[in-house]
Amino acid sequence: MALKDDFDAAVANSRNLSERPDNATLLKIYGLFKQATQGDNTARKPGFGDLEGRAKWDAWSACKGRSADEAMQQYVDLIQSLS
């Protein structure tokens, strides 16, 4: 099975986890997804009033420099560990 297929399956599985992950894990999932699908974060950092936006921006930026394949594999591994 190709990595892209594994990634797509993991994305689908992420919506059906038996237990909601903690916020830190959710942010890691978000960052890896964005890195895998859009590459390095080039968006402006949200302002101080947007705490959720800043947390997501930071999570995505923490993945900077990873290839799409590397981010996809880490995403798949993380979702499998939560299933």
N, C-alpha and C positions, 0 to 999 in steps of 0.2 A: 504494500500500500504506500502510495506516495506521501511525502510530508504534508503537502497541501490538503490531501484527503484526511489525514490524521488531524490536522489543524481544524479543518471544517467540522469534523466530528467532535473535537474537543470544545469548539465554540458552541455547538448544539448542546453538548453535555453540560456545559457551564451554566446553562439556564435551568437544568434539572438536578442540581446537586441536592442531596438529601438534607443538608444543613447549610445555612448561609455562612460563608466565610467571614472572618473578622475584617474590619476595615483595612488593616495593613495588607492582608492577602488580596482583598478586592482591588486595592490600588495597584498591587503588583500584577494582577490579572489584566487590569486596564492598561497599564504601561506596556506590558508585553504584547497585548493585542494591537495597540496603536503602533508600536515599533514594527511589528510583523506586517501590518497592513499599509502603513503610511511612511515608514522610515523615521529618521531623526526628527525630533520636535523642532520646528522653526517658528512656532506661534509665539506671540508676545505673552509674557507671564501675566496672568490676571492680577488685578489690584488686591490690596489687603482686605477689602470687604467681601471678596469672593473666596471664602475658605475652601469650599469644595473644588472650585476651579483651580485654585493654587495647588491643592493636594494632587489632583489629577495631572496637572502640568508637571509637577515635580516627579511624580511616578513615571511619566512618559520620558522625561528628560534623564532619569536615572538609567534608562535603557540605551541611551545615546551611543552610537558606534557599533551596536550589534547588527549583524546582517539580518535580513528578513528571515532566512532559514534558521538562524540561531535563535531568534526571538520566537519563531513558530515552535521549534522543538522545546524550548523552555516553557512555553505556554502549555503545550501538550503534556509535558511532564508534570507541571503544576496541577492542571485539571485532573490528571489521572491520580495524583497523590491525594486529591480531595474527594475522589469518587468512592 
